[in-house]
Amino acid sequence: MSTTTLDTAGGVTVVKPTVNSHFRDYVDRIRGGDLGALPAVLGLVLLTLIFGIARPETFFSAGNLANLFNQAAGLTMIAMGLIFVLLLGEIDLSAGYAAGVCGAVMAILLTEKNYSEPVALIASLAVGAVIGLALGFLVAKIGIPSFVVTLAAFLAFQGVLLNLLGEGKNVSIPDGFIKSLNKDSLPVAWSWSLAVAAVAVFALIQFLRYRGRVVRGLVTEPVGIVLLRVAGIAALILITTAILTQERAINPAVTSLKGVPIAAPVIGGFLVLWTFVLGRTSYGRHIYAVGGNAEAARRAGIPVDRIRISVFVIGSIMAAVGGIMLVSRAGSVDPNTGGSSTLLYSVGAAVIGGTSLFGGKGKVIHAVIGGAVIAVIDNGMLLMDFSSGTRYVFTGVILLIAAGVDALARRRAAATGNR
């Protein structure tokens, strides 16, 4: 590996990779089985090109792009929570109907009990936290496998949802903040302000991180790589904002429809929050440690049971957030909310995005990338008039491929000593 050396002010010689050596190292990691989100990103690009070429007049339109954000929001939120559970090698099969129950609680409090929106939101999240606490306790303290616990909860929550809604009732939520979360868009000025702020904050974080490693005498990425990453994210955010701030109303003379969907910054906010938790806190490091080797983590003094309970709490809270987004998009809640393909798509989003089913490997961004893949498949095949059955089959094949890639990557990593 060709590198240069950098003498710091303190006389410490630091190995500083060049851009070429950095790319060679990255290729070597890929060959060693460390694929990360690369397959999902390549798949997302390929699917976007296929559907864009097949339906150029509709797929790449501003209206369809906005619809993709709203379509993916609910399952992406649920998938974010599932990332924490999957990192421990556990599973939560109840997340879909837990989202439905939490959404129903919120809707009933708003309509039948006449509570304010903040109270209904907090109550919905609290119900999610209680659900996660119960699931985590049964798994960590009683020792029941998570598959059995959450399968039982899947059935139970389906019944709870039916009871809450009176065996089939549909509860519509009133107009307001909650209903606008996954339906309305930000004003154009706000859209551009948030886009520029997001780019500026991302650039600042990247350069502060680079500067901090240099000051501490640690190995750093080449500055060219940092600039390339910032430029890539900036281009993605700004181009997307430019498209979404175009007029997309069918009849602009009657009503104008412009701006970034509110769901987009909501997704971005949770992405930043949970990425920070997993990547920059001791709690996040403990999750990876327990997921990698629970017994070694226990001997290192990590409270394994508490970590196990906490990830189910986070997973169910995010299921509640997902339920809120699902109810907001539909404008109502019914016995099918959180059911049907919601759970399968959410688990699929996490796995397709690059999170391992075996634990110890995954990031929150994987839920966002996987959610985008699921949304693009569903949306693109719908635009091409494929049947629901064909869409399910195709999505299942993509999920199977993702799981296969993960298994092969782990085998390759074990063979090359990069486990």
DRENKE-704904 format. One record per residue: residue in one letter; x, y, z of N, C-alpha, C in turn. Coordinates in steps of 0.2 Angstrom, whole numbers, padded with zeros to 4 digits, always signed. Last residue first. Layout:
// residues N
AXYZXYZXYZ...
//
This chain:
// residues 419
R-0067-0056+0050-0073-0057+0054-0074-0051+0059N-0056-0058+0042-0059-0051+0043-0065-0051+0047G-0051-0069+0037-0049-0067+0044-0051-0060+0045T-0055-0075+0025-0050-0070+0025-0047-0067+0031A-0066-0083+0030-0060-0086+0026-0054-0082+0026A-0074-0073+0035-0071-0078+0040-0065-0081+0036A-0078-0066+0024-0074-0063+0029-0071-0068+0034R-0085-0076+0017-0079-0073+0014-0074-0070+0019R-0096-0078+0025-0091-0083+0024-0084-0081+0021R-0101-0065+0024-0099-0067+0031-0094-0073+0030A-0105-0065+0011-0100-0060+0013-0097-0062+0020L-0114-0075+0010-0108-0076+0007-0103-0071+0009A-0124-0069+0018-0121-0075+0020-0115-0077+0017D-0127-0057+0011-0124-0057+0017-0121-0063+0020V-0132-0063-0001-0126-0059-0001-0123-0058+0006G-0144-0069+0004-0138-0073+0001-0132-0069+0001A-0151-0057+0008-0149-0062+0013-0143-0067+0010A-0152-0052-0006-0149-0048+0000-0146-0053+0005I-0160-0062-0012-0153-0061-0014-0149-0057-0009L-0171-0061-0004-0168-0068-0004-0160-0066-0006L-0176-0049-0008-0174-0050-0001-0170-0056+0000I-0178-0051-0022-0173-0046-0020-0171-0047-0012V-0189-0060-0020-0182-0062-0023-0177-0057-0022G-0198-0052-0014-0196-0058-0011-0189-0060-0014T-0201-0043-0025-0198-0040-0018-0195-0046-0014F-0206-0052-0034-0200-0048-0036-0197-0046-0029V-0218-0056-0027-0213-0061-0029-0206-0057-0031Y-0225-0044-0026-0223-0047-0020-0217-0052-0022R-0227-0041-0039-0223-0036-0035-0220-0040-0029T-0235-0051-0043-0229-0050-0046-0224-0046-0042G-0247-0048-0035-0243-0054-0035-0236-0054-0037S-0251-0036-0041-0248-0036-0034-0244-0042-0033S-0245-0034-0058-0250-0036-0053-0247-0036-0046F-0239-0019-0066-0238-0026-0064-0243-0028-0058D-0239-0007-0072-0245-0011-0072-0244-0018-0070M-0228+0002-0070-0228-0002-0076-0234-0007-0076L-0231+0008-0058-0232+0012-0064-0232+0008-0070L-0229-0004-0050-0235-0001-0050-0236+0003-0057M-0215-0004-0051-0219-0010-0054-0226-0008-0055G-0212+0008-0044-0210+0007-0052-0214+0001-0055N-0216+0005-0031-0219+0011-0035-0218+0010-0043D-0209-0006-0027-0217-0006-0027-0219+0000-0032I-0196-0002-0029-0199-0008-0033-0206-0007-0033V-0195+0010-0021-0194+0010-0029-0197+0004-0032A-0198+0004-0009-0202+0009-0012-0201+0010-0019I-0186-0004-0007-0193-0007-0007-0198-0002-0010V-0176+0006-0008-0176+0000-0013-0183-0003-0013A-0179+0014+0003-0179+0017-0004-0180+0011-0009G-0177+0005+0013-0183+0007+0012-0184+0010+0005G-0163+0003+0011-0167-0002+0010-0174+0000+0009I-0159+0016+0015-0157+0014+0009-0162+0008+0007V-0164+0016+0029-0166+0021+0024-0165+0019+0017A-0157+0005+0034-0165+0006+0034-0167+0011+0029H-0144+0009+0033-0146+0004+0030-0154+0003+0029I-0142+0019+0042-0143+0021+0035-0145+0016+0031V-0140+0012+0054-0147+0015+0053-0148+0017+0046K-0131-0003+0051-0131+0004+0052-0138+0007+0051G-0122-0018+0055-0128-0014+0053-0127-0007+0055K-0118-0032+0064-0116-0028+0058-0122-0025+0055G-0122-0040+0075-0116-0037+0075-0114-0033+0069G-0132-0053+0067-0130-0049+0072-0123-0046+0072F-0137-0060+0056-0133-0064+0061-0131-0060+0067L-0142-0052+0047-0147-0056+0051-0144-0060+0057S-0135-0036+0044-0134-0044+0045-0140-0047+0049T-0140-0023+0033-0139-0026+0040-0139-0033+0040G-0142-0019+0020-0135-0021+0022-0134-0023+0029G-0154-0017+0015-0150-0011+0015-0143-0013+0018I-0161-0029+0016-0159-0027+0009-0154-0021+0010V-0163-0028+0030-0159-0033+0027-0156-0031+0020A-0172-0017+0031-0166-0017+0035-0161-0022+0032A-0182-0021+0022-0178-0014+0021-0172-0015+0025G-0187-0033+0027-0184-0033+0021-0180-0026+0020V-0194-0027+0038-0188-0032+0039-0184-0032+0033S-0203-0020+0031-0199-0017+0036-0193-0021+0037Y-0210-0030+0023-0206-0024+0020-0201-0021+0025L-0216-0037+0034-0211-0040+0029-0207-0035+0025L-0224-0027+0040-0218-0031+0044-0213-0033+0039T-0233-0024+0029-0229-0019+0033-0223-0022+0036S-0242-0032+0022-0234-0033+0020-0230-0028+0024S-0254-0034+0034-0252-0036+0027-0245-0036+0026G-0253-0021+0046-0253-0028+0044-0251-0029+0037G-0253-0008+0048-0248-0011+0051-0247-0019+0049T-0270-0008+0047-0265-0004+0048-0259-0008+0052N-0282-0016+0047-0276-0018+0042-0270-0014+0043P-0291-0010+0055-0288-0017+0057-0282-0019+0053D-0287+0007+0053-0291+0002+0052-0288-0005+0054V-0285+0025+0053-0283+0019+0055-0288+0013+0055S-0282+0039+0042-0286+0035+0046-0282+0029+0048G-0273+0044+0033-0278+0049+0036-0283+0045+0040A-0263+0038+0027-0269+0035+0026-0275+0040+0028R-0252+0045+0033-0253+0045+0026-0260+0042+0023S-0255+0044+0047-0255+0051+0044-0256+0050+0036V-0253+0030+0048-0260+0033+0050-0260+0040+0046L-0239+0030+0046-0244+0026+0042-0251+0029+0042M-0234+0038+0056-0233+0040+0049-0238+0036+0044I-0238+0030+0067-0240+0037+0066-0240+0039+0059G-0231+0019+0065-0238+0018+0065-0241+0025+0064G-0218+0024+0066-0220+0021+0060-0227+0021+0059V-0218+0026+0080-0217+0032+0075-0219+0030+0068A-0220+0013+0084-0225+0018+0085-0224+0024+0081A-0207+0008+0080-0213+0005+0077-0219+0010+0078M-0200+0015+0089-0199+0017+0082-0205+0014+0078I-0203+0009+0100-0205+0016+0100-0204+0018+0092S-0199-0004+0097-0206-0003+0098-0208+0004+0098G-0185-0002+0097-0188-0005+0091-0195-0003+0091I-0182+0002+0110-0181+0007+0104-0185+0005+0098V-0186-0009+0117-0189-0003+0118-0188+0002+0112F-0176-0018+0111-0183-0019+0110-0188-0013+0112V-0165-0012+0117-0166-0012+0109-0173-0014+0107S-0167-0014+0131-0167-0008+0128-0168-0008+0120I-0165-0028+0133-0172-0025+0134-0172-0018+0130R-0151-0029+0129-0156-0033+0126-0163-0030+0127I-0145-0021+0139-0145-0019+0132-0150-0023+0128R-0149-0028+0150-0151-0022+0150-0151-0019+0142D-0141-0040+0148-0149-0040+0148-0152-0033+0147V-0128-0035+0148-0131-0038+0142-0138-0038+0142P-0119-0023+0153-0125-0026+0156-0129-0029+0150I-0102-0027+0152-0107-0024+0149-0114-0027+0151G-0090-0033+0157-0094-0029+0161-0100-0025+0158A-0084-0043+0149-0081-0036+0149-0085-0031+0154R-0092-0053+0150-0086-0053+0154-0083-0047+0154R-0102-0049+0141-0104-0050+0148-0098-0050+0153A-0095-0049+0129-0097-0043+0132-0099-0043+0139A-0093-0063+0128-0087-0059+0129-0089-0052+0132E-0106-0066+0126-0103-0069+0132-0096-0065+0134A-0110-0060+0114-0113-0058+0120-0109-0061+0127N-0102-0054+0101-0101-0059+0106-0104-0058+0113G-0110-0044+0093-0104-0048+0091-0102-0054+0095G-0120-0039+0101-0121-0042+0095-0116-0047+0092V-0112-0033+0111-0116-0039+0113-0118-0043+0107A-0105-0024+0103-0101-0029+0107-0106-0035+0109Y-0115-0016+0098-0111-0020+0093-0107-0025+0097I-0120-0011+0111-0124-0015+0106-0120-0019+0101H-0109-0004+0115-0111-0009+0119-0116-0014+0115R-0108+0007+0106-0103+0002+0106-0105-0004+0110G-0120+0013+0110-0120+0011+0104-0114+0005+0103Y-0116+0017+0123-0121+0013+0122-0121+0010+0116S-0106+0027+0120-0104+0020+0123-0110+0015+0123T-0108+0034+0104-0110+0034+0111-0107+0027+0114R-0108+0035+0090-0104+0040+0094-0105+0040+0102G-0116+0026+0083-0109+0027+0081-0104+0031+0086L-0128+0025+0089-0125+0019+0087-0117+0021+0086V-0132+0039+0090-0132+0035+0096-0128+0028+0095F-0130+0044+0077-0126+0047+0083-0126+0042+0089T-0140+0037+0071-0133+0036+0069-0129+0039+0074W-0151+0042+0078-0149+0035+0079-0142+0033+0076L-0151+0056+0073-0151+0054+0080-0149+0047+0081V-0151+0055+0059-0145+0058+0062-0145+0056+0070L-0163+0048+0057-0157+0045+0054-0151+0048+0058F-0172+0057+0062-0171+0051+0065-0165+0047+0063G-0171+0067+0052-0169+0068+0059-0168+0062+0063G-0174+0061+0040-0167+0063+0041-0166+0064+0048I-0188+0059+0042-0183+0053+0041-0176+0055+0043V-0191+0072+0043-0193+0068+0048-0188+0062+0048P-0188+0077+0030-0184+0079+0036-0185+0075+0042A-0198+0069+0023-0191+0069+0022-0187+0071+0028A-0211+0072+0027-0208+0066+0029-0201+0065+0028I-0214+0084+0021-0212+0084+0028-0209+0078+0030P-0207+0085+0004-0212+0082+0009-0210+0083+0016V-0202+0101-0002-0200+0094+0000-0205+0092+0005G-0212+0110-0014-0209+0109-0008-0207+0102-0006K-0229+0112-0020-0222+0113-0021-0219+0111-0014L-0244+0115-0027-0241+0110-0023-0233+0110-0025S-0258+0126-0027-0251+0125-0029-0248+0119-0024T-0274+0125-0034-0270+0125-0028-0263+0123-0030V-0279+0131-0047-0283+0130-0041-0279+0130-0034A-0268+0132-0055-0272+0138-0054-0277+0137-0048P-0262+0119-0055-0259+0124-0051-0263+0130-0050N-0268+0104-0056-0271+0110-0058-0268+0116-0054I-0259+0095-0051-0262+0094-0057-0266+0100-0060A-0243+0100-0044-0251+0100-0044-0254+0099-0051R-0230+0103-0044-0232+0096-0046-0240+0095-0045E-0217+0114-0047-0224+0113-0047-0226+0106-0049Q-0202+0110-0038-0205+0111-0044-0213+0110-0043T-0196+0105-0027-0198+0112-0027-0201+0114-0033L-0190+0093-0031-0196+0093-0026-0199+0100-0026I-0179+0097-0038-0184+0093-0041-0191+0094-0037A-0171+0103-0028-0173+0107-0034-0179+0103-0038T-0169+0092-0019-0173+0098-0017-0176+0102-0023T-0161+0084-0027-0168+0082-0025-0172+0087-0023I-0150+0092-0028-0154+0091-0034-0161+0088-0032L-0146+0093-0014-0148+0099-0018-0152+0098-0024I-0143+0080-0011-0148+0084-0007-0151+0090-0011L-0133+0076-0020-0139+0072-0019-0145+0077-0016A-0123+0086-0018-0127+0086-0025-0133+0082-0024A-0120+0083-0005-0122+0090-0007-0126+0090-0013I-0115+0071-0006-0121+0072-0002-0124+0078-0004G-0103+0074-0015-0109+0069-0017-0115+0070-0013A-0096+0083-0007-0099+0085-0014-0104+0080-0016V-0092+0075+0004-0097+0081+0005-0100+0083-0002R-0084+0065-0003-0090+0063+0001-0095+0069+0002L-0074+0073-0008-0078+0070-0013-0085+0067-0009L-0068+0078+0004-0071+0083-0001-0076+0079-0006V-0063+0066+0009-0068+0070+0013-0072+0074+0008I-0055+0063-0001-0060+0058+0000-0066+0062+0004G-0045+0073+0000-0049+0072-0006-0055+0068-0006V-0039+0070+0012-0044+0076+0012-0048+0076+0005P-0039+0053+0016-0036+0059+0012-0041+0064+0012E-0042+0049+0033-0044+0048+0026-0040+0054+0023T-0029+0046+0046-0035+0050+0043-0036+0048+0036V-0023+0040+0061-0023+0039+0053-0030+0042+0051L-0020+0053+0073-0023+0047+0071-0023+0046+0063G-0016+0064+0080-0011+0060+0077-0014+0053+0075R-0025+0073+0085-0024+0068+0089-0018+0063+0086V-0026+0081+0073-0024+0084+0079-0022+0079+0084V-0032+0072+0064-0026+0075+0063-0023+0077+0069R-0045+0070+0070-0040+0064+0070-0033+0067+0068G-0050+0083+0069-0049+0080+0076-0044+0074+0076R-0051+0085+0056-0046+0089+0059-0045+0086+0066Y-0061+0076+0053-0055+0075+0050-0050+0079+0054R-0072+0081+0061-0069+0074+0062-0062+0073+0059L-0073+0093+0054-0071+0093+0061-0069+0086+0063F-0077+0089+0042-0071+0092+0042-0068+0092+0050Q-0090+0083+0045-0084+0079+0041-0077+0082+0042I-0097+0093+0050-0095+0087+0054-0090+0083+0051L-0098+0102+0040-0094+0104+0046-0092+0098+0050A-0105+0095+0030-0098+0097+0029-0094+0098+0035F-0117+0094+0038-0114+0088+0036-0106+0089+0034V-0121+0107+0039-0119+0103+0045-0115+0097+0043A-0122+0110+0025-0118+0114+0029-0116+0110+0035V-0133+0102+0021-0126+0101+0018-0121+0104+0022A-0143+0107+0030-0141+0100+0030-0134+0099+0027A-0144+0120+0025-0142+0119+0032-0140+0112+0033V-0149+0118+0012-0143+0121+0013-0140+0120+0020A-0162+0111+0016-0157+0108+0012-0150+0111+0012L-0168+0121+0024-0166+0115+0027-0161+0111+0023S-0170+0131+0013-0166+0133+0019-0164+0126+0023W-0178+0124+0004-0171+0126+0002-0167+0128+0008S-0189+0123+0012-0186+0117+0009-0179+0119+0007W-0193+0136+0015-0191+0131+0021-0187+0125+0018A-0197+0140+0002-0191+0143+0006-0188+0139+0012V-0207+0131+0000-0201+0131-0004-0195+0134-0001P-0215+0123+0014-0214+0129+0009-0208+0129+0006L-0216+0105+0014-0214+0111+0017-0214+0117+0012S-0232+0096+0012-0225+0098+0010-0223+0104+0014D-0242+0082+0018-0241+0089+0016-0233+0090+0014K-0241+0069+0023-0245+0071+0017-0243+0077+0014N-0236+0065+0035-0234+0061+0029-0239+0062+0023L-0241+0076+0043-0234+0074+0043-0232+0070+0037S-0254+0080+0043-0249+0083+0038-0242+0080+0038K-0259+0074+0053-0261+0072+0047-0257+0075+0041I-0253+0081+0064-0252+0073+0063-0254+0071+0056F-0258+0094+0063-0251+0093+0062-0250+0085+0060G-0274+0092+0054-0269+0095+0059-0262+0093+0058D-0290+0085+0053-0284+0089+0050-0280+0092+0055P-0293+0069+0062-0294+0076+0060-0288+0079+0057I-0293+0052+0056-0290+0057+0061-0292+0064+0058S-0305+0039+0057-0302+0045+0053-0299+0050+0058V-0306+0023+0059-0306+0029+0063-0302+0034+0059N-0317+0010+0055-0311+0014+0053-0312+0021+0056K-0320-0006+0063-0321+0001+0062-0315+0004+0059G-0317-0020+0065-0318-0018+0058-0319-0010+0057E-0319-0023+0079-0320-0028+0074-0321-0025+0067G-0316-0011+0087-0323-0013+0086-0324-0018+0081L-0303-0006+0088-0307-0003+0083-0314-0006+0082L-0299-0014+0099-0298-0006+0099-0303-0003+0094N-0300-0027+0093-0304-0025+0099-0304-0017+0100L-0290-0026+0083-0297-0028+0082-0302-0025+0087L-0279-0024+0091-0281-0019+0086-0288-0020+0084V-0278-0036+0098-0279-0030+0102-0282-0024+0097G-0276-0045+0088-0282-0045+0091-0283-0039+0095Q-0263-0041+0084-0268-0041+0079-0275-0041+0082F-0257-0043+0096-0258-0036+0094-0263-0036+0089A-0256-0058+0096-0260-0054+0101-0261-0047+0099L-0248-0061+0085-0255-0063+0085-0259-0059+0090F-0236-0054+0089-0239-0053+0082-0247-0055+0082A-0233-0061+0101-0236-0054+0101-0239-0052+0094A-0229-0073+0096-0235-0073+0100-0238-0066+0100L-0218-0068+0089-0223-0071+0085-0230-0071+0089T-0211-0063+0100-0213-0058+0095-0219-0061+0090V-0208-0076+0106-0211-0070+0110-0214-0065+0105V-0201-0083+0096-0207-0085+0099-0211-0080+0102F-0190-0075+0093-0195-0077+0088-0201-0079+0091S-0183-0074+0105-0187-0068+0102-0192-0070+0097P-0185-0087+0117-0182-0084+0111-0187-0079+0108I-0186-0083+0134-0189-0085+0129-0186-0083+0122G-0180-0078+0146-0176-0083+0141-0180-0086+0136I-0183-0069+0155-0186-0076+0156-0183-0081+0151K-0175-0058+0152-0175-0061+0159-0178-0068+0159A-0175-0056+0138-0169-0056+0141-0169-0059+0148V-0188-0059+0133-0183-0062+0130-0176-0062+0134L-0196-0052+0142-0198-0059+0141-0192-0063+0138F-0191-0039+0141-0191-0043+0148-0192-0050+0147G-0194-0036+0128-0187-0036+0130-0186-0040+0137L-0208-0035+0129-0205-0040+0124-0198-0041+0127A-0210-0025+0138-0213-0032+0139-0209-0037+0135L-0204-0014+0132-0201-0016+0138-0204-0023+0140G-0211-0013+0120-0204-0015+0119-0202-0017+0126I-0223-0009+0126-0223-0015+0122-0216-0017+0122V-0219+0003+0132-0222-0002+0136-0221-0009+0132A-0216+0011+0120-0211+0009+0125-0213+0004+0129G-0229+0011+0114-0223+0008+0110-0218+0006+0115V-0235+0019+0123-0238+0013+0122-0232+0008+0119A-0228+0031+0121-0228+0028+0128-0230+0020+0127L-0232+0035+0108-0225+0033+0109-0224+0029+0116S-0245+0038+0111-0244+0033+0106-0237+0030+0107A-0244+0048+0120-0247+0042+0123-0245+0036+0118I-0238+0058+0112-0234+0055+0118-0237+0049+0120L-0249+0060+0103-0243+0058+0101-0239+0054+0106A-0259+0065+0112-0260+0058+0108-0254+0056+0105V-0253+0076+0117-0255+0071+0121-0256+0064+0118P-0252+0084+0104-0246+0082+0108-0247+0076+0113E-0266+0085+0101-0261+0081+0097-0255+0079+0101S-0278+0083+0115-0274+0087+0110-0269+0082+0106Y-0293+0072+0115-0286+0074+0118-0283+0078+0112N-0305+0066+0112-0304+0073+0111-0298+0076+0115K-0309+0053+0112-0307+0056+0118-0306+0063+0118E-0311+0051+0098-0316+0049+0103-0315+0052+0110T-0299+0057+0092-0306+0058+0089-0312+0056+0095L-0287+0056+0099-0289+0062+0095-0296+0063+0094L-0288+0043+0104-0287+0048+0109-0289+0055+0105I-0289+0036+0092-0294+0035+0097-0294+0041+0101A-0276+0038+0086-0282+0040+0083-0288+0041+0088M-0267+0032+0096-0267+0040+0094-0273+0042+0091V-0271+0019+0095-0272+0023+0102-0272+0030+0100A-0268+0016+0082-0275+0016+0084-0276+0020+0091G-0254+0017+0083-0258+0022+0078-0265+0022+0080C-0252+0006+0091-0250+0013+0093-0253+0018+0089V-0257-0004+0083-0259-0003+0089-0258+0004+0092G-0248-0003+0072-0255-0002+0071-0258-0001+0077A-0235-0006+0077-0237+0000+0074-0244+0002+0073A-0238-0019+0081-0237-0014+0086-0238-0007+0084Y-0239-0025+0068-0245-0024+0072-0244-0019+0078G-0225-0024+0065-0230-0021+0061-0237-0020+0065A-0218-0030+0076-0217-0023+0074-0222-0020+0070S-0217-0043+0079-0223-0040+0081-0223-0032+0079L-0205-0049+0076-0211-0051+0071-0217-0047+0073D-0190-0046+0078-0196-0043+0081-0201-0044+0076I-0175-0055+0083-0180-0053+0078-0186-0050+0082E-0157-0054+0086-0164-0055+0088-0168-0053+0082G-0144-0050+0084-0146-0056+0081-0153-0059+0083L-0142-0037+0088-0141-0042+0093-0142-0049+0090L-0146-0030+0076-0139-0030+0078-0137-0035+0084L-0160-0032+0076-0156-0036+0072-0149-0036+0074V-0163-0021+0085-0165-0028+0087-0160-0033+0083F-0159-0010+0077-0156-0011+0084-0157-0018+0086I-0167-0012+0066-0160-0012+0065-0157-0013+0072L-0180-0009+0070-0178-0016+0069-0170-0017+0068G-0180+0005+0069-0180+0002+0075-0178-0006+0075M-0179+0006+0055-0174+0009+0059-0174+0006+0066A-0191+0000+0051-0185-0003+0049-0179+0000+0054I-0201+0010+0055-0201+0003+0058-0194+0000+0057M-0196+0020+0046-0196+0021+0053-0196+0014+0057T-0199+0013+0034-0192+0015+0035-0192+0017+0043L-0213+0012+0034-0209+0006+0034-0202+0008+0036G-0216+0026+0033-0219+0022+0038-0214+0016+0039A-0210+0031+0021-0209+0034+0028-0210+0029+0033A-0212+0027+0008-0207+0024+0011-0207+0026+0019Q-0222+0036+0003-0223+0029+0003-0218+0025+0007N-0216+0049+0004-0222+0047+0008-0223+0040+0009F-0206+0047-0005-0204+0049+0002-0210+0047+0006L-0213+0044-0017-0209+0039-0014-0207+0041-0007N-0220+0056-0019-0224+0050-0017-0219+0045-0014A-0209+0064-0024-0213+0066-0017-0217+0060-0014L-0208+0057-0036-0202+0058-0031-0205+0059-0024N-0220+0060-0042-0218+0053-0040-0213+0053-0035G-0219+0074-0044-0224+0071-0040-0223+0064-0038A-0208+0076-0052-0208+0078-0045-0213+0075-0041S-0204+0061-0062-0207+0067-0061-0207+0069-0053F-0198+0049-0065-0194+0054-0063-0197+0061-0062F-0210+0041-0069-0206+0039-0063-0201+0045-0061T-0216+0048-0080-0219+0048-0073-0214+0046-0068E-0208+0047-0091-0213+0053-0091-0216+0053-0084P-0201+0035-0091-0198+0042-0090-0202+0048-0089R-0203+0021-0088-0208+0026-0088-0205+0033-0086A-0191+0014-0092-0197+0011-0094-0203+0016-0093I-0181+0022-0086-0181+0021-0094-0188+0019-0096G-0185+0021-0073-0184+0028-0076-0184+0027-0084F-0183+0008-0070-0190+0010-0070-0190+0017-0073I-0169+0007-0072-0174+0003-0076-0181+0006-0076L-0164+0017-0063-0163+0017-0071-0168+0013-0075T-0168+0011-0051-0170+0018-0053-0169+0019-0061L-0161-0001-0051-0169-0001-0052-0171+0006-0054L-0148+0004-0050-0150+0000-0056-0158+0000-0057V-0148+0011-0038-0147+0014-0044-0149+0010-0050L-0151+0000-0030-0156+0006-0030-0154+0010-0036G-0140-0008-0031-0147-0011-0033-0152-0005-0034L-0130+0000-0026-0130-0002-0033-0137-0005-0036V-0135+0000-0013-0134+0006-0017-0134+0005-0024A-0134-0014-0010-0141-0010-0009-0140-0004-0013P-0120-0016-0011-0125-0020-0015-0132-0016-0015L-0115-0007+0000-0114-0006-0007-0119-0010-0012A-0116-0007+0013-0122-0005+0010-0121-0005+0002G-0104-0019+0016-0108-0014+0019-0115-0013+0015L-0095-0029+0013-0098-0025+0008-0102-0019+0010D-0082-0037+0017-0085-0031+0020-0088-0027+0015G-0075-0047+0010-0082-0048+0013-0085-0042+0016G-0063-0044+0004-0063-0048+0010-0070-0049+0014R-0067-0036-0006-0065-0043-0008-0065-0047-0002I-0069-0025+0002-0075-0028-0002-0073-0035-0004R-0056-0022+0006-0061-0024+0011-0067-0027+0008D-0050-0019-0007-0048-0025-0003-0053-0027+0003V-0057-0007-0010-0058-0013-0014-0056-0020-0010Y-0051+0000+0001-0058-0001+0000-0060-0007-0004D-0038+0001-0003-0040-0002+0004-0047-0004+0004R-0039+0008-0015-0036+0001-0015-0038-0003-0008F-0043+0020-0010-0048+0016-0014-0045+0009-0015H-0031+0023-0003-0038+0023+0001-0043+0019-0003S-0022+0024-0012-0021+0019-0008-0028+0018-0004N-0027+0036-0019-0026+0029-0023-0026+0023-0018V-0026+0045-0009-0032+0044-0012-0032+0037-0015T-0015+0039+0004-0016+0043-0002-0023+0041-0004P-0014+0039+0022-0015+0036+0015-0017+0041+0010K-0002+0043+0033-0008+0046+0029-0009+0043+0023V+0004+0040+0048+0004+0037+0042-0003+0040+0038V+0014+0051+0057+0007+0048+0056+0007+0046+0049T+0025+0054+0069+0024+0052+0062+0018+0049+0061V+0026+0067+0080+0024+0061+0079+0023+0060+0072G+0030+0080+0084+0035+0076+0082+0033+0069+0081G+0020+0089+0086+0023+0086+0092+0028+0081+0090A+0016+0092+0073+0020+0097+0077+0023+0094+0083T+0018+0078+0063+0014+0083+0066+0019+0087+0070D+0022+0073+0047+0025+0074+0054+0021+0079+0057L+0016+0060+0037+0015+0067+0040+0018+0068+0046T+0019+0050+0023+0020+0051+0030+0019+0059+0032T+0009+0041+0011+0014+0046+0013+0014+0047+0020T+0009+0025+0004+0006+0030+0008+0011+0035+0008S+0004+0011-0005+0008+0017-0005+0005+0022-0001M+0004-0006+0000+0000+0000+0000+0004+0006+0000
//
